[in-house]
């Protein structure tokens, strides 16, 4: 599936997944039943922080809900810049289709399975990309028209 129209969203989602811990039991593929709060059980502050995820909350699995609640708990200690970035990333994540989210998670898993040196190289490339201005990112996308996000993240292939 070509995701070129959502390239920026997928990039942001990948950055988000790189910044957030992945539950250990999910990485091992074991099913651990986890009670997670319903939206109505969140505090008003948590609801406000997690507002971009409100519509999708019923579809988020327990461990992931708990991860988001932990992020909401850390949120007040973040700098205004970090808070703004987190809000932007949540909005972008919420805009992804379930299939796109699954693809991002699969790339994250693939990244975790790589040797540490290769992971650091990829993180370095993402940091370089993240420093580009929107105009530079746009020029880069124009230079590679029709490329899907998968092709643009070919460095995640471990062949």
HELIX and SHEET records of a PDB file:
HELIX    1   1 UNK A    4  UNK A    6  5                                   3    
HELIX    2   2 UNK A    7  UNK A   19  1                                  13    
HELIX    3   3 UNK A   24  UNK A   28  1                                   5    
HELIX    4   4 UNK A   39  UNK A   41  5                                   3    
HELIX    5   5 UNK A   44  UNK A   49  1                                   6    
HELIX    6   6 UNK A   51  UNK A   59  5                                   9    
HELIX    7   7 UNK A   62  UNK A   75  1                                  14    
HELIX    8   8 UNK A   80  UNK A   95  1                                  16    
HELIX    9   9 UNK A   98  UNK A  112  1                                  15    
HELIX   10  10 UNK A  116  UNK A  131  1                                  16    
HELIX   11  11 UNK A  134  UNK A  143  1                                  10    
HELIX   12  12 UNK A  149  UNK A  152  1                                   4    
HELIX   13  13 UNK A  154  UNK A  156  5                                   3    
END                                                                             
